[in-house]
Amino acid sequence: MDNETKIIEIINTETEAFDTKNIELLLSIFHPDMVWPWPPNGDAHNPLEWVMPWGRYNRKRWHKYLEDFFDKYDLIHNVRKTRKIELSKEGDGAFAVVDVDTLWQTKSGDKLHWDGRACKIYTTSKSRWLMISQTGLLNY
């Protein structure tokens, strides 16, 4: 399997994990040094405005965050489209540009809409590709 196909496989795994609320599947694609900066909204293109609510990847802590999130929200739809995959010439780093349209709803009807474009960053780790970072969703 070539490296681009491996990146596509990670993107599809992430989508499936959200579709099925499978925490273990989602955690399986994260590098131990994963970080995830979030803009406060889709128009916050200036990184001076971004926040880092989860800190560096910690399996136990991130599992709890995801468990709480999945308990609170039901998935209404999850549409993702990969726009670009770029691999380093060395074959050890890559990024994917993915458009996300994911709608969640609480039991009381409150909605949370993830809508925008993410840059997902990957690296090889022990000859396996993992996500090491991604930007939160931005509007373009």
DOMARDREN-417716 format. One record per residue: x, y, z of N, C-alpha, C in turn. Coordinates in steps of 0.2 Angstrom, whole numbers, padded with zeros to 4 digits, always signed. Atoms other than C-alpha are relative to their C-alpha. Example, Ala and Ser with C-alpha at 12.3 -4.5 7.8 and 13.67 -1.06 7.14 Angstrom:
# residues 2
+0004-0006+0000+0062-0022+0039+0004+0006+0000;-0004-0006-0001+0068-0005+0036-0004+0005+0003;
This chain:
# residues 140
+0004-0006+0000+0000+0000+0000+0005+0006+0000;-0004-0006+0000+0007+0017-0005-0002+0005+0006;+0001-0004-0006+0009+0031+0008-0007+0004-0001;+0006-0003+0001-0006+0041+0000-0006-0004+0002;+0005+0005-0002-0017+0026+0002-0001+0000+0008;+0000+0000-0007-0012+0025+0020-0003+0006+0003;+0003-0006-0002-0016+0043+0023-0008+0000-0001;+0007+0001+0002-0033+0040+0015-0003-0004+0005;+0003+0005-0005-0036+0025+0027+0000+0003+0007;+0000-0003-0006-0032+0036+0042-0006+0005+0000;+0006-0004+0001-0045+0049+0036-0006-0004+0001;+0006+0004+0000-0058+0036+0033-0001-0003+0007;+0000+0003-0006-0054+0028+0050-0003+0005+0005;+0003-0006-0005-0057+0045+0059-0007+0001-0002;+0007-0001+0002-0073+0047+0049-0005-0006+0003;+0004+0005-0003-0079+0030+0054-0001+0000+0008;+0000-0001-0007-0074+0033+0072-0006+0005+0003;+0005-0005-0002-0085+0048+0073-0007-0003-0002;+0006+0002+0003-0099+0040+0063-0003-0006+0006;+0002+0006-0005-0100+0025+0076+0002+0002+0007;-0002-0002-0006-0094+0035+0091+0005-0005+0004;-0004+0005-0002-0080+0022+0093+0007+0004+0002;-0006-0003-0003-0067+0030+0105+0006-0003-0001;-0006+0003+0001-0054+0017+0104+0002+0000-0008;-0002-0001+0007-0054+0018+0085+0003+0006-0002;-0003-0006+0001-0052+0036+0085+0007+0001+0003;-0006+0000-0004-0038+0035+0098+0006-0003-0004;-0005+0005+0003-0029+0022+0087+0004+0004-0005;-0004-0003+0005-0024+0035+0074+0004+0006+0002;-0004-0006-0003-0016+0048+0086+0007-0002+0002;-0006+0001-0002+0002+0049+0088+0001+0002+0007;+0000-0002-0007+0008+0050+0106+0002+0007+0001;-0002-0007-0001+0014+0068+0103-0006+0005-0003;+0006-0004+0004-0003+0074+0095-0002+0006+0004;+0002-0006-0003-0008+0091+0099-0006+0003-0005;+0005-0002+0004-0024+0100+0092-0003+0007+0002;+0002-0007-0001-0026+0119+0092-0006+0001-0003;+0006-0001+0002-0043+0125+0090-0001+0008-0001;+0002-0007+0000-0049+0142+0083-0007+0001+0003;+0006-0001-0004-0063+0150+0093-0006-0001-0005;+0005+0001+0005-0073+0150+0077+0003-0001-0007;-0002+0002+0007-0072+0146+0058+0003+0006-0004;-0003-0006+0003-0066+0164+0054+0006+0003+0003;-0006-0002-0004-0052+0165+0066+0006-0003-0003;-0006+0002+0003-0038+0163+0054+0007+0002+0003;-0006-0002-0004-0026+0172+0065+0002-0005+0006;-0002+0004-0005-0017+0159+0076+0001+0003+0007;-0001-0003-0007-0015+0172+0090-0007-0001+0003;+0007+0001-0003-0034+0169+0093-0001-0007+0002;+0002+0007-0001-0033+0150+0094+0002-0002+0008;-0001+0002-0006-0033+0140+0110+0002-0008+0000;-0002+0007-0001-0027+0123+0116-0003-0004+0006;+0004+0003-0006-0041+0115+0127+0002-0007+0002;-0001+0007-0002-0035+0097+0127+0008-0001+0002;-0007+0002-0002-0016+0098+0129+0003-0005-0005;-0003+0006+0004-0004+0085+0122-0004-0006+0001;+0004+0007-0001-0012+0068+0119+0002-0004+0006;+0000+0005-0006-0015+0058+0134-0006-0004+0000;+0006+0005+0002-0025+0042+0131-0005+0001+0005;+0005+0000-0005-0034+0042+0148-0004+0007+0000;+0003-0007+0000-0038+0061+0147-0005+0001-0006;+0003-0001+0006-0043+0061+0129-0006-0005+0000;+0006+0005+0000-0054+0045+0131-0006+0003+0004;+0005-0003-0004-0063+0054+0145-0004+0006-0004;+0003-0006+0004-0066+0070+0134-0005-0003-0005;+0004+0003+0005-0073+0059+0120-0006-0003+0003;+0005+0004-0003-0083+0048+0131-0006+0005+0002;+0005-0005-0002-0092+0064+0139-0003+0003-0006;+0003-0003+0006-0094+0071+0122-0005-0004-0004;+0005+0004+0003-0102+0056+0114-0006-0002+0004;+0006+0001-0004-0113+0054+0129-0005+0006-0001;+0005-0006+0000-0120+0071+0127-0003+0001-0007;+0003-0002+0007-0122+0072+0108-0001-0006-0004;+0002+0005+0005-0130+0062+0095+0002+0002-0007;-0002-0002+0007-0123+0062+0077-0006+0001-0005;+0005-0001+0005-0135+0069+0064+0002-0001-0007;-0004+0002+0007-0123+0069+0049+0007+0002+0001;-0007-0001+0000-0105+0068+0046+0003-0001-0007;-0003+0000+0007-0099+0073+0028+0007+0003+0000;-0007-0002+0000-0081+0074+0025+0003-0001-0007;-0003+0001+0006-0072+0077+0009+0008+0002+0000;-0007-0002+0001-0053+0076+0006+0001+0004-0006;-0002-0004+0006-0047+0090-0005+0007+0000-0002;-0007+0001+0002-0028+0087-0005+0003-0004+0005;-0005+0003-0005-0015+0076+0002+0007+0001-0003;-0007-0001+0002+0003+0081+0001+0005-0004+0005;-0005+0004-0003+0017+0070+0005+0007+0003+0000;-0007-0003+0001+0035+0075+0009+0004-0005-0004;-0004+0004+0004+0048+0069-0003+0004-0005+0003;-0003+0005-0004+0056+0059+0011-0005-0006+0001;+0005+0006-0001+0040+0049+0013-0001-0001+0008;+0001+0000-0007+0039+0053+0032-0004+0005+0003;+0005-0005-0003+0027+0067+0034-0005+0002-0006;+0005-0001+0004+0011+0072+0026-0005+0005+0003;+0006-0003-0002-0004+0083+0027-0006-0001-0005;+0006+0000+0004-0022+0082+0021-0004+0005+0002;+0005-0006+0000-0034+0096+0018-0007-0004+0000;+0007+0004+0000-0052+0089+0023-0005+0005+0002;+0006-0004-0001-0068+0099+0022-0005-0005+0005;+0004+0003-0005-0079+0094+0037-0007+0003+0001;+0007-0003-0001-0098+0096+0039-0003-0006+0005;+0002+0005-0005-0103+0087+0055-0005+0003+0005;+0005-0003-0005-0119+0091+0065-0001-0005+0005;+0001+0003-0007-0121+0085+0083-0007+0003+0003;+0006-0003-0003-0137+0087+0093-0001-0003+0007;+0001+0003-0007-0140+0085+0112-0008-0003+0000;+0007+0003-0001-0156+0076+0118-0005+0005+0001;+0004-0006-0001-0163+0093+0122-0001+0004-0006;+0001-0004+0007-0161+0099+0104+0005+0005-0001;-0006-0005+0001-0145+0110+0106+0004-0003-0005;-0004+0002+0006-0135+0109+0090+0007+0002+0001;-0007-0002+0000-0116+0109+0088+0002-0002-0007;-0002+0001+0007-0110+0111+0070+0007+0001-0001;-0007+0000+0002-0093+0107+0065+0000+0001-0008;+0000-0001+0007-0091+0115+0048+0005+0005-0002;-0006-0004+0002-0075+0121+0039+0005-0005-0003;-0005+0004+0003-0059+0115+0033+0006-0001+0005;-0006+0002-0005-0045+0106+0043+0006-0002-0004;-0006+0003+0003-0027+0103+0039+0002-0005+0005;-0002+0006-0005-0023+0086+0047+0007-0002-0002;-0007+0001+0001-0004+0083+0049+0002-0007+0003;-0001+0007-0002+0003+0065+0049+0008-0001+0000;-0007+0002+0000+0020+0057+0053+0001-0007+0000;-0002+0007-0001+0028+0040+0052+0002-0001+0007;-0002+0002-0007+0030+0032+0069+0001-0008+0000;-0001+0007+0000+0038+0015+0069-0003-0003-0006;+0003+0002+0006+0034+0013+0051-0007+0000-0001;+0007-0001+0000+0016+0017+0054-0002+0007+0000;+0002-0007+0001+0007+0033+0049-0005+0001+0006;+0005-0003-0005-0002+0043+0063-0001+0007+0000;+0002-0007+0000-0010+0060+0065+0004+0003+0006;-0004-0003-0005+0002+0071+0075-0003+0007+0002;+0003-0007-0002-0008+0088+0074-0006+0001-0005;+0005-0003+0005-0023+0096+0065-0002+0007+0003;+0003-0006-0002-0030+0113+0065-0007-0001+0001;+0007+0000+0000-0047+0116+0070-0003+0003-0006;+0003-0002+0006-0060+0120+0057+0000+0007-0002;+0000-0007+0002-0059+0136+0047-0004+0001-0006;+0004-0001+0006-0070+0144+0034+0005+0003-0005;-0004-0003+0005-0062+0147+0017-0004+0002-0006;
